[in-house]
Amino acid sequence: MPRPASFPSRPRKTTRLEANSMVESLQATVPEILVRLLAAGVIGGLIGFERRAHHKAIGVAGMVLVAIGSTTFMLLAKQLAQTDPSSISRTIQGLLSGIGFLGGAVIFKSGGDVRGVKAAAAVWITGAIGLAIGTSFWWLGITVGAVTFLVMFVADSFPDPEREETAEEGETTEGDAAGYWKTKQRGTK
């Protein structure tokens, strides 16, 4: 009985180029590691610069650290993958949880207003950029970094009139969405 067309009779052989690129991507040299860390840091810095230029939560240093940290963990996982193939999967899962925790720290709720969601998303996506660069997906990391910078810059160029009115009325201040200064002014700690 002949096999259906969807089931090939024998597996496809890996070409020499594919085999070389798989081995090459697992064994990074010191200059290659430094270039990846630098690229992740620069892209994270651009996203952080956009946040700082619009006086938003988290700035250059925070975003650079998230990008470099996630790249470092991914490079380490790639090294460990030579002996434990599941280490990359565990690293990605752990980083996504940790970065989500960091992102949650910049979200503030004051009454019916929630602030910092865009900054939290920027932290999360900066971590993903670091992961992409750490795994040799340069084009993905650079493209996502450029699109993120552009989207955030354009979005922050159009102010939200409702939020500006709320800030003018004194409900919250620009630098402190959690209301710390209002509590301090009342004399309570």
Backbone as CSV, one residue per row, in Angstrom:
resi,resn,N_x,N_y,N_z,CA_x,CA_y,CA_z,C_x,C_y,C_z
1,MET,0.846,-1.177,0.000,0.000,0.000,0.000,0.898,1.250,0.000
2,PRO,0.721,2.180,-0.927,1.555,3.386,-0.988,1.201,4.345,0.144
3,ARG,2.212,5.102,0.588,1.998,6.094,1.656,1.353,7.355,1.082
4,PRO,0.507,8.016,1.876,-0.075,9.283,1.404,1.040,10.318,1.201
5,ALA,0.761,11.319,0.383,1.751,12.350,0.045,2.178,13.164,1.258
6,SER,1.345,13.244,2.296,1.682,14.057,3.462,2.737,13.401,4.348
7,PHE,2.997,12.092,4.150,4.007,11.409,4.931,5.183,11.046,4.032
8,PRO,6.292,11.755,4.159,7.432,11.415,3.312,7.999,10.052,3.705
9,SER,8.560,9.366,2.725,9.071,8.033,2.987,10.314,8.051,3.855
10,ARG,11.112,9.113,3.796,12.285,9.217,4.652,12.470,10.677,5.078
11,PRO,13.053,10.884,6.226,13.227,12.261,6.699,14.189,13.047,5.805
12,ARG,13.976,14.338,5.757,14.812,15.235,4.980,16.161,15.372,5.657
13,LYS,17.219,15.345,4.885,18.559,15.477,5.441,18.878,16.940,5.695
14,THR,19.612,17.175,6.762,20.066,18.526,7.074,21.244,18.857,6.171
15,THR,21.190,20.017,5.555,22.294,20.421,4.688,23.487,20.833,5.532
16,ARG,24.647,20.897,4.916,25.869,21.287,5.624,25.749,22.718,6.152
17,LEU,25.144,23.608,5.362,24.973,24.987,5.794,24.089,25.061,7.035
18,GLU,22.975,24.304,7.053,22.095,24.288,8.219,22.811,23.724,9.438
19,ALA,23.556,22.667,9.265,24.292,22.062,10.377,25.331,23.033,10.920
20,ASN,26.064,23.716,10.039,27.059,24.693,10.492,26.415,25.848,11.235
21,SER,25.269,26.328,10.761,24.629,27.454,11.433,24.077,27.046,12.794
22,MET,23.616,25.793,12.949,23.134,25.328,14.247,24.279,25.268,15.257
23,VAL,25.416,24.718,14.846,26.565,24.621,15.741,27.101,26.013,16.040
24,GLU,27.175,26.856,15.019,27.693,28.204,15.189,26.823,29.012,16.145
25,SER,25.502,28.835,16.058,24.621,29.614,16.920,24.700,29.164,18.373
26,LEU,25.156,27.951,18.639,25.287,27.486,20.016,26.606,27.912,20.648
27,GLN,27.650,28.110,19.853,28.962,28.438,20.374,29.326,29.872,20.001
28,ALA,29.051,30.805,20.901,29.333,32.209,20.643,30.735,32.554,21.157
29,THR,31.444,33.364,20.379,32.766,33.816,20.786,32.621,35.056,21.664
30,VAL,33.705,35.436,22.329,33.670,36.609,23.216,33.280,37.874,22.446
31,PRO,33.894,38.175,21.283,33.469,39.376,20.563,31.995,39.320,20.142
32,GLU,31.523,38.142,19.757,30.121,37.996,19.367,29.204,38.255,20.571
33,ILE,29.575,37.759,21.726,28.794,37.994,22.947,28.762,39.485,23.271
34,LEU,29.912,40.135,23.181,29.973,41.572,23.465,29.122,42.377,22.491
35,VAL,29.150,42.004,21.220,28.341,42.706,20.218,26.856,42.516,20.512
36,ARG,26.461,41.313,20.892,25.051,41.058,21.217,24.613,41.872,22.434
37,LEU,25.448,41.890,23.461,25.120,42.677,24.653,25.040,44.169,24.333
38,LEU,25.965,44.642,23.526,25.967,46.050,23.122,24.720,46.384,22.306
39,ALA,24.377,45.525,21.345,23.190,45.766,20.515,21.929,45.789,21.375
40,ALA,21.801,44.844,22.283,20.631,44.813,23.170,20.596,46.066,24.044
41,GLY,21.754,46.470,24.560,21.819,47.668,25.383,21.439,48.928,24.626
42,VAL,21.903,49.049,23.395,21.582,50.233,22.582,20.087,50.285,22.279
43,ILE,19.519,49.153,21.874,18.082,49.136,21.568,17.265,49.399,22.830
44,GLY,17.651,48.784,23.939,16.970,49.064,25.207,17.115,50.523,25.604
45,GLY,18.295,51.096,25.362,18.526,52.505,25.659,17.647,53.426,24.835
46,LEU,17.425,53.086,23.569,16.536,53.903,22.728,15.108,53.886,23.257
47,ILE,14.649,52.713,23.654,13.299,52.621,24.211,13.228,53.380,25.537
48,GLY,14.254,53.253,26.368,14.302,53.988,27.632,14.394,55.487,27.423
49,PHE,15.127,55.913,26.389,15.238,57.342,26.071,13.870,57.905,25.709
50,GLU,13.109,57.154,24.946,11.773,57.607,24.574,10.920,57.774,25.824
51,ARG,11.013,56.833,26.754,10.239,56.927,27.999,10.662,58.160,28.797
52,ARG,11.972,58.355,28.927,12.490,59.474,29.711,12.181,60.808,29.049
53,ALA,12.253,60.866,27.718,11.980,62.115,26.998,10.542,62.581,27.216
54,HIS,9.647,61.658,27.466,8.251,62.013,27.719,7.916,61.957,29.211
55,HIS,8.944,61.953,30.052,8.792,61.984,31.515,7.888,60.860,32.018
56,LYS,8.135,59.653,31.542,7.347,58.498,31.932,8.143,57.596,32.865
57,ALA,7.427,56.647,33.473,8.078,55.710,34.386,9.131,54.893,33.644
58,ILE,10.177,54.550,34.331,11.314,53.782,33.808,12.003,54.577,32.708
59,GLY,13.305,54.559,32.746,14.060,55.327,31.766,15.145,54.513,31.111
60,VAL,16.197,55.207,30.738,17.278,54.603,29.970,17.926,53.446,30.733
61,ALA,18.357,53.693,31.948,19.075,52.664,32.703,18.231,51.411,32.912
62,GLY,16.971,51.582,33.260,16.097,50.429,33.489,15.925,49.582,32.250
63,MET,15.697,50.227,31.130,15.491,49.478,29.887,16.784,48.832,29.400
64,VAL,17.906,49.511,29.566,19.194,48.918,29.179,19.462,47.677,30.029
65,LEU,19.207,47.772,31.316,19.439,46.629,32.196,18.529,45.448,31.862
66,VAL,17.267,45.714,31.536,16.356,44.630,31.156,16.843,43.955,29.878
67,ALA,17.243,44.746,28.882,17.695,44.185,27.607,18.987,43.385,27.774
68,ILE,19.950,43.947,28.483,21.228,43.255,28.679,21.038,42.012,29.555
69,GLY,20.215,42.129,30.577,19.961,40.986,31.451,19.316,39.830,30.711
70,SER,18.300,40.126,29.911,17.627,39.033,29.188,18.545,38.434,28.134
71,THR,19.386,39.260,27.508,20.357,38.734,26.542,21.362,37.826,27.243
72,THR,21.820,38.242,28.393,22.780,37.444,29.152,22.199,36.086,29.531
73,PHE,20.972,36.072,30.037,20.349,34.809,30.406,20.154,33.905,29.192
74,MET,19.822,34.499,28.054,19.619,33.681,26.860,20.933,33.124,26.351
75,LEU,21.994,33.914,26.396,23.307,33.406,25.995,23.748,32.268,26.914
76,LEU,23.474,32.421,28.190,23.790,31.363,29.141,22.971,30.106,28.850
77,ALA,21.696,30.274,28.558,20.844,29.121,28.245,21.316,28.418,26.979
78,LYS,21.766,29.194,25.992,22.272,28.575,24.765,23.522,27.748,25.060
79,GLN,24.347,28.231,25.967,25.543,27.478,26.352,25.143,26.192,27.071
80,LEU,24.169,26.290,27.963,23.706,25.118,28.703,22.955,24.134,27.816
81,ALA,22.413,24.604,26.700,21.639,23.744,25.803,22.486,22.642,25.191
82,GLN,23.792,22.801,25.208,24.658,21.761,24.671,24.562,20.489,25.505
83,THR,24.322,20.644,26.808,24.191,19.472,27.674,22.748,19.217,28.110
84,ASP,21.920,20.275,28.113,20.527,20.143,28.530,19.642,20.933,27.563
85,PRO,19.088,20.286,26.541,18.320,21.000,25.514,17.106,21.765,26.035
86,SER,16.553,21.366,27.148,15.365,22.057,27.658,15.706,23.338,28.419
87,SER,16.990,23.644,28.593,17.363,24.842,29.355,16.885,26.123,28.684
88,ILE,16.825,26.160,27.368,16.351,27.364,26.678,14.880,27.606,26.996
89,SER,14.089,26.566,26.963,12.665,26.698,27.271,12.455,27.188,28.706
90,ARG,13.175,26.612,29.634,13.042,27.033,31.040,13.505,28.469,31.232
91,THR,14.549,28.858,30.532,15.051,30.228,30.649,14.012,31.223,30.146
92,ILE,13.430,30.939,29.006,12.406,31.842,28.464,11.223,31.942,29.419
93,GLN,10.770,30.829,29.961,9.642,30.845,30.895,9.965,31.672,32.139
94,GLY,11.161,31.469,32.690,11.552,32.218,33.886,11.693,33.704,33.616
95,LEU,12.284,34.048,32.489,12.447,35.463,32.149,11.108,36.144,31.935
96,LEU,10.188,35.482,31.255,8.878,36.101,31.032,8.163,36.352,32.350
97,SER,8.281,35.440,33.290,7.670,35.648,34.607,8.335,36.807,35.346
98,GLY,9.664,36.815,35.353,10.389,37.877,36.049,10.167,39.247,35.437
99,ILE,10.172,39.311,34.131,9.953,40.590,33.455,8.511,41.053,33.662
100,GLY,7.573,40.111,33.687,6.190,40.467,33.987,6.058,41.060,35.382
101,PHE,6.814,40.524,36.327,6.823,41.062,37.691,7.365,42.493,37.703
102,LEU,8.464,42.729,36.976,9.012,44.088,36.876,8.002,45.042,36.247
103,GLY,7.345,44.583,35.187,6.345,45.414,34.520,5.199,45.762,35.449
104,GLY,4.797,44.805,36.279,3.717,45.061,37.230,4.068,46.132,38.250
105,ALA,5.349,46.309,38.500,5.785,47.308,39.483,5.606,48.739,38.982
106,VAL,5.463,48.952,37.680,5.326,50.315,37.166,3.881,50.676,36.849
107,ILE,2.947,49.756,37.100,1.531,50.046,36.859,0.919,50.569,38.154
108,PHE,0.277,51.733,38.061,-0.352,52.354,39.214,-1.831,52.553,38.933
109,LYS,-2.657,52.311,39.964,-4.087,52.554,39.841,-4.464,53.630,40.845
110,SER,-5.129,54.644,40.345,-5.572,55.728,41.200,-7.018,56.023,40.840
111,GLY,-7.934,55.631,41.681,-9.350,55.785,41.349,-9.688,54.907,40.159
112,GLY,-10.238,55.517,39.127,-10.575,54.770,37.918,-9.495,54.850,36.864
113,ASP,-8.385,55.515,37.179,-7.315,55.729,36.211,-6.174,54.746,36.451
114,VAL,-5.736,54.091,35.400,-4.609,53.172,35.480,-3.484,53.761,34.648
115,ARG,-2.325,53.895,35.254,-1.171,54.464,34.555,-0.018,53.475,34.567
116,GLY,0.833,53.595,33.558,2.039,52.791,33.518,1.932,51.519,32.697
117,VAL,0.790,51.290,32.060,0.631,50.069,31.273,1.600,50.079,30.091
118,LYS,1.756,51.243,29.474,2.672,51.334,28.335,4.110,51.111,28.787
119,ALA,4.475,51.635,29.944,5.828,51.413,30.470,6.036,49.936,30.796
120,ALA,5.014,49.294,31.353,5.115,47.863,31.655,5.274,47.048,30.370
121,ALA,4.523,47.423,29.352,4.652,46.736,28.065,6.036,46.963,27.476
122,ALA,6.579,48.163,27.679,7.920,48.460,27.175,8.968,47.606,27.888
123,VAL,8.817,47.397,29.178,9.735,46.527,29.919,9.653,45.110,29.378
124,TRP,8.451,44.630,29.171,8.237,43.265,28.707,8.816,43.067,27.301
125,ILE,8.545,44.018,26.415,9.025,43.873,25.043,10.537,44.087,24.961
126,THR,11.107,44.907,25.833,12.563,45.073,25.859,13.229,43.767,26.278
127,GLY,12.618,43.058,27.206,13.123,41.731,27.565,13.061,40.765,26.394
128,ALA,11.973,40.832,25.630,11.843,39.970,24.454,12.893,40.317,23.404
129,ILE,13.209,41.586,23.266,14.256,42.011,22.327,15.593,41.419,22.748
130,GLY,15.882,41.456,24.032,17.116,40.860,24.537,17.164,39.364,24.272
131,LEU,16.030,38.683,24.448,15.974,37.249,24.162,16.231,36.980,22.680
132,ALA,15.638,37.792,21.825,15.821,37.600,20.385,17.285,37.787,19.989
133,ILE,17.906,38.836,20.502,19.310,39.085,20.168,20.199,38.000,20.764
134,GLY,19.875,37.551,21.956,20.659,36.500,22.593,20.611,35.178,21.844
135,THR,19.542,34.946,21.085,19.419,33.702,20.333,19.766,33.871,18.857
136,SER,20.442,34.942,18.518,20.910,35.210,17.146,19.821,35.650,16.177
137,PHE,18.651,35.996,16.652,17.614,36.532,15.771,17.752,38.055,15.736
138,TRP,18.860,38.517,15.166,19.168,39.944,15.096,18.053,40.733,14.433
139,TRP,17.622,40.264,13.285,16.616,41.010,12.528,15.346,41.172,13.340
140,LEU,14.978,40.168,14.117,13.775,40.251,14.942,13.956,41.278,16.056
141,GLY,15.072,41.206,16.763,15.328,42.153,17.846,15.401,43.586,17.363
142,ILE,16.093,43.818,16.262,16.242,45.175,15.735,14.909,45.694,15.203
143,THR,14.172,44.848,14.492,12.876,45.272,13.947,11.887,45.584,15.061
144,VAL,11.797,44.700,16.049,10.871,44.929,17.165,11.287,46.174,17.952
145,GLY,12.590,46.378,18.137,13.064,47.572,18.830,12.683,48.846,18.095
146,ALA,12.872,48.858,16.785,12.533,50.048,15.987,11.029,50.308,16.001
147,VAL,10.245,49.254,15.834,8.787,49.420,15.836,8.304,49.883,17.207
148,THR,8.860,49.310,18.270,8.477,49.709,19.635,8.789,51.179,19.873
149,PHE,9.998,51.596,19.507,10.389,52.996,19.670,9.432,53.906,18.909
150,LEU,9.132,53.554,17.676,8.264,54.365,16.833,6.848,54.439,17.403
151,VAL,6.292,53.299,17.774,4.929,53.266,18.314,4.836,54.106,19.583
152,MET,5.800,53.954,20.474,5.751,54.698,21.729,5.965,56.191,21.503
153,PHE,6.861,56.535,20.602,7.113,57.954,20.315,5.874,58.603,19.723
154,VAL,5.250,57.947,18.763,4.043,58.498,18.127,2.910,58.579,19.146
155,ALA,2.722,57.521,19.940,1.641,57.506,20.926,1.821,58.616,21.961
156,ASP,3.042,58.874,22.378,3.285,59.921,23.374,3.260,61.318,22.773
157,SER,3.245,61.420,21.462,3.168,62.729,20.810,1.752,63.282,20.812
158,PHE,0.774,62.411,21.058,-0.621,62.832,21.110,-1.111,62.710,22.542
159,PRO,-1.138,63.832,23.281,-1.539,63.760,24.692,-3.018,63.406,24.836
160,ASP,-3.336,62.814,25.976,-4.710,62.435,26.300,-5.332,63.583,27.085
161,PRO,-6.277,64.338,26.493,-6.844,65.508,27.175,-7.528,65.158,28.497
162,GLU,-8.154,63.994,28.585,-8.843,63.602,29.815,-7.848,63.421,30.954
163,ARG,-6.705,62.809,30.683,-5.689,62.617,31.720,-5.062,63.940,32.118
164,GLU,-4.895,64.849,31.162,-4.328,66.164,31.489,-5.273,66.929,32.405
165,GLU,-6.595,66.850,32.170,-7.575,67.508,33.037,-7.497,66.936,34.448
166,THR,-7.414,65.627,34.551,-7.339,64.962,35.851,-6.102,65.421,36.608
167,ALA,-4.979,65.520,35.927,-3.741,65.959,36.570,-3.847,67.402,37.022
168,GLU,-4.509,68.248,36.244,-4.659,69.660,36.617,-5.561,69.809,37.832
169,GLU,-6.564,68.939,37.960,-7.474,69.011,39.099,-6.820,68.539,40.388
170,GLY,-5.658,67.916,40.288,-4.931,67.494,41.478,-5.226,66.089,41.936
171,GLU,-5.927,65.316,41.111,-6.224,63.939,41.515,-4.939,63.138,41.681
172,THR,-4.039,63.267,40.734,-2.721,62.655,40.838,-1.721,63.618,40.236
173,THR,-0.475,63.432,40.567,0.551,64.268,39.960,1.292,63.464,38.927
174,GLU,1.943,64.136,38.010,2.651,63.456,36.917,3.700,62.503,37.456
175,GLY,4.467,62.936,38.464,5.556,62.111,38.959,5.131,61.053,39.951
176,ASP,3.883,61.096,40.415,3.493,60.177,41.474,2.043,59.745,41.318
177,ALA,1.805,58.777,40.475,0.442,58.310,40.238,-0.130,57.572,41.445
178,ALA,0.705,57.098,42.354,0.222,56.338,43.502,-0.280,57.239,44.628
179,GLY,-0.031,58.557,44.567,-0.544,59.487,45.560,0.332,59.661,46.790
180,TYR,1.614,59.338,46.719,2.499,59.439,47.875,2.564,60.861,48.402
181,TRP,2.703,61.843,47.517,2.876,63.230,47.986,1.628,63.747,48.665
182,LYS,0.435,63.336,48.213,-0.791,63.777,48.876,-0.831,63.228,50.296
183,THR,-0.421,61.977,50.485,-0.397,61.388,51.811,0.622,62.109,52.687
184,LYS,1.779,62.413,52.133,2.839,63.099,52.871,2.384,64.490,53.304
185,GLN,1.627,65.197,52.429,1.174,66.554,52.756,0.172,66.553,53.906
186,ARG,-0.595,65.468,54.051,-1.559,65.388,55.145,-0.912,65.086,56.474
187,GLY,0.393,64.760,56.445,1.093,64.495,57.678,1.126,63.033,58.081
188,THR,0.577,62.164,57.273,0.620,60.734,57.605,1.797,60.096,56.899
189,LYS,2.225,58.980,57.407,3.351,58.274,56.792,2.894,57.058,56.069
